[in-house]
Amino acid sequence: MSNIYIQEPPTAGKVLLKTTVGDIDIELWSRECPKTCRNFIQLCMEGYYNDTIFHRVVKGFIVQGGDPNGDGTGGESIYGHPFKDEFHSRLRYVRRGLVGMANSDKDDNSSQFFFTMAPTPELQSKNTLFGKVTGDTIFNMLKLEEALTDHNERPMYAHKILKTEILKNPFCDIEPRKFQKANNKEKRKVEKEKGIKNFGLLSFGEEAEEDEEKTNQFMQKNAGKAKSLHDAVDDPNLSKEPVRVISNAEENEADYDHNESFVKQSNELEVQQRKHRIQEKLKSKITKNKSDSIVKKNNSDSENDSLLTCEEHVKMQNTKKKEEIRQEILSLKKQYQIEKKVKDGILEKKLTEEVKARNFKKEVEDNELIKNFIKEKEKYEIIKSNMPLKGVGREDFTLNLLTKFRSKLHSLKQQFPEEDIKLDKVDESAMEKEIQGDDWLKHMLKFQDDAPVLAKDASTKADDWYDAYDPRNPLNKRKRKEVHSKHDDKYKSGKRRC
């Protein structure tokens, strides 16, 4: 893994994505992929990725996002058109936590990107690799893979990018774009200049001026009051009273009231019909269940009443709960009785064991061998209980025992010096006494040495020092003949040479 990190070039630029699974830090290779990193940083600066979802999850492969439409069909770059792919020899899809651009074809990059969840060598030289996830935030990124997906690799409950922050901007000249909103400005009406009437130019100017004044006065009086022929002419056939015209709103209100009353009536009819049906069903059930027991009749009556009223339905539920509680109590009582019987059986077993133990004690008191065995056992159990546990104390305890044993052997050797004791016959009673005491410790264990003697000590002359050689032994005779025959052959061969 360290070899991979050494081969990768240093990063320049850092962006923080705040998502629903936690923060994700992304470091960018802006020197190796300048166009892609510039596009990504400016989109983050403009808040383009805010509230966008990760719309594609391929487990063990990638998690894709960055589409404002949320279905993989949208997205646009800052250049106004798709930009070219950017590849570098030191950037390879060899591990998880890498960030690449999603595209549909060659040189078709816009705003969508993806995170790798494993080594993806099949994406090499196809998708631009421009960043990596750093630090412990990679564990938050891996949570994106845990989302449930359908057969189209779309998450059932998609995680989203809440907000983006630029922690380190390698491009100082980047500024967020200003989008001009289409303001619906009202068109100003061009006011026409009013013409001035000059009655002095006319031959009948004075009369026209008087008529104009009268018309102006009449218009001022009746301003906003339009008159029909009924008002202007005194005709008995034409009525001056206004006719009431029903508006559409009033018609709608009337229709609504009518419909509402109709609905109420229909609802009442449905309720009555429903009650009638229920009563008929209840009657049929009562006739069918006459042969049943009284308990069943009561239950059926309670069920029928529950259909009629809500209160009785609640009462029925309470009675059912009470019956369930009673059944539970009965089951608990049964279990208690069973456990009690089991306990009684255990007590009986204990009593029988105690009786057996008493009988065994009586037998022990009568038998001396068993008594001695039990005493010895108790003695060694006490010694064992006094022994310390494993550790420094145990080691000191064992060393003390060894020193005591050595001192005991030394004292016995001093009391009884070495003597050659020869026993022709062994007395069994004496051997038992010796075994019970500590006299056996004074003896030394010696074995007969059957090894060949390579050298003898001249200071100690024993019977083994002198060899018993018999010249009459046939073996010795044969040896002598062989020696003479060899000497004779050498003598004869020497004479012949001479």
C-alpha positions, -999 to +999 in steps of 0.1 A: +000+000+000+029+024+008+042+017-027+009+030-042+010+062-022+046+068-033+037+065-069+008+090-067+017+126-072+011+153-045-023+169-043-031+206-046-066+216-035-091+203-009-129+202-008-153+191+020-186+174+012-211+174+041-234+144+035-261+125+054-234+098+063-209+124+076-181+146+063-160+134+033-127+152+026-115+151-011-080+161-021-076+171-058-048+166-083-053+200-099-018+200-116-025+167-134-062+174-142-066+212-143-099+213-163-117+187-142-106+202-109-115+237-120-149+225-130-154+206-097-143+235-075-164+261-093-195+239-091-189+234-053-184+272-050-217+279-066-236+253-045-244+232-075-241+199-056-262+210-026-292+187-019-282+163-047-284+126-041-261+096-048-284+081-074-264+050-083-248+024-059-229-006-073-217-026-043-180-035-045-175-011-074-187+026-073-211+051-058-222+078-082-237+113-076-235+149-087-267+149-109-293+176-100-320+156-117-312+126-094-315+100-122-281+101-140-295+121-170-286+157-159-256+178-151-236+205-169-201+218-168-189+254-162-177+255-198-212+253-212-204+220-230-188+186-222-150+188-217-123+163-226-109+135-205-076+140-186-053+110-179-020+108-162+005+079-160+008+081-122-029+081-115-045+047-115-076+030-101-058+006-078-076+011-045-108+023-029-115+060-020-106+075-054-128+101-071-134+100-109-156+117-134-187+098-147-193+100-185-213+082-211-187+083-239-152+096-246-147+134-238-182+136-223-176+150-188-200+174-171-208+174-133-214+138-123-186+120-103-182+087-084-163+072-055-145+038-059-153+011-034-125-013-045-097-015-071-113-008-105-087-013-133-115-015-159-120+022-156-084+030-164-080+054-195-118+056-196-128+079-168-108+109-155-093+103-120-089+137-103-091+132-065-090+109-035-108+106-001-084+112+028-083+106+065-109+088+086-136+103+063-131+073+041-152+052+066-181+077+061-177+072+023-179+034+027-213+038+045-227+050+011-223+014-001-246+000+026-278+015+011-305-009-001-308-009-039-333-022-065-326-042-097-316-009-115-288-001-090-308+028-076-309+032-038-342+028-020-333+055+005-307+076-012-280+095+008-275+131-003-249+159-003-261+186+021-234+212+015-200+217+000-170+237+014-137+246-003-109+242+022-081+249-002-085+266-036-056+262-060-072+284-086-072+320-074-090+334-105-122+313-100-153+333-091-189+321-089-210+329-119-238+354-117-270+341-131-293+369-145-328+362-135-355+370-160-374+399-144-408+406-159-406+444-163-439+461-170-439+480-202-446+517-197-474+531-216-466+561-237-490+588-227-503+609-256-504+646-252-540+658-249-551+683-276-563+718-266-596+728-280-596+764-295-631+775-301-621+810-312-610+796-346-647+785-354-674+808-367-699+794-341-673+792-314-695+807-287-724+782-292-700+753-293-683+764-262-717+766-243-727+731-255-693+718-244-698+732-209-733+716-206-720+682-217-692+684-192-716+693-164-739+664-173-710+640-175-697+651-140-732+646-125-738+612-140-702+599-139-701+562-133-739+559-138-748+543-171-784+547-182-804+524-203-835+531-224-857+521-195-843+550-174-841+576-202-877+571-217-910+572-198-926+541-213-950+520-192-941+489-212-905+492-200-899+486-163-873+505-144-868+479-117-836+459-121-838+422-128-817+401-104-792+379-123-778+349-104-740+349-107-719+318-112-706+318-077-742+318-063-751+290-087-721+270-075-730+277-038-766+266-045-754+234-063-730+227-034-758+231-008-780+208-029-753+183-033-744+184+004-780+178+014-782+150-011-750+134+002-764+137+038-796+120+028-777+093+009-754+087+039-784+084+062-799+059+039-767+039+037-764+039+075-800+027+079-794+000+053-762-011+070-780-013+104-808-034+088-782-058+073-764-061+106-796-069+124-805-095+098-770-111+101-774-111+139-808-128+137-794-155+114-764-161+137-787-164+167-809-190+149-779-210+138-762-210+172-792-222+193-777-257+197-744-243+211-737-241+248-745-211+270-709-199+270-709-198+232-742-179+232-727-153+256-697-149+234-718-146+202-740-120+220-710-100+230-696-101+195-730-090+181-733-062+206-697-051+197-708-046+161-736-022+173-717+000+198-681+010+204-684+007+242-695-029+241-666-036+217-642-021+242-657-042+270-653-073+249-616-066+243-612-061+281-628-095+288-606-112+263-575-097+279-588-109+313-592-144+300-557-143+285-543-132+319-562-160+336-548-185+312-513-172+319-519-174+356-530-211+352-500-219+331-477-203+357-494-223+385-488-255+365-452-247+359-448-239+397-463-273+406-440-291+381-410-273+395-421-281+430-423-318+422-388-316+407-375-300+438-392-326+459-375-353+439-341-335+444-347-334+481-355-371+481-323-378+463-304-358+488-320-377+517-310-410+501-275-398+496-273-387+532-285-422+543-259-438+521-232-416+536-242-425+571-242-462+563-207-458+547-195-441+579-207-470+600-189-494+577-157-473+579-158-474+617-160-512+616-131-516+591-096-505+602-081-504+567-106-479+555-100-459+586-063-457+580-069-448+543-092-419+552-068-406+578-039-406+553-062-389+527-072-362+552-035-357+561-024-352+525-055-329+519-044-307+547-008-306+533-022-298+499-043-269+513-013-254+530+007-254+498+009-220+482-003-213+447+019-209+416+043-180+418+072-167+438+058-182+470+055-216+455+091-216+443+104-207+477+082-235+492+097-261+469+133-250+476+127-252+513+114-288+509+145-297+489+168-283+516+150-302+543+153-334+523+190-329+518+196-322+555+177-353+564+198-375+541+230-359+554+220-366+590+212-402+583+246-408+566+264-394+596+244-417+620+249-448+598+282-450+580+286-471+549+287-508+556+285-538+533+253-556+543+246-590+527+212-605+531+208-641+521+171-641+529+148-612+530+123-610+558+090-595+546+081-582+581+114-564+584+110-549+549+075-535+559+090-520+590+118-503+570+093-490+545+072-474+572+102-457+587+130-436+573+158-462+576+157-469+539+172-435+533+206-446+547+212-472+519+230-464+487+219-478+453+249-493+434+250-513+402+275-538+389+298-523+363+301-545+333+320-521+311+354-532+297+385-521+317+408-501+294+434-493+321+442-507+355+453-489+386+487-502+398+481-490+433+452-513+439+462-550+431+433-573+433+426-607+418+418-592+385+453-578+382+468-612+373+458-631+341+452-668+344+470-683+313+469-720+307+492-732+279+473-765+277+442-747+266+434-757+230+427-721+221+462-711+232+477-740+213+461-730+181+473-694+186+509-707+190+508-729+159+496-700+138+524-678+150+550-705+143+537-712+108+539-675+099+575-674+112+585-706+093+571-693+060+591-661+064+623-681+072+619-704+042+612-675+018+644-657+031+666-688+024+654-692-011+662-655-019+697-660-007 
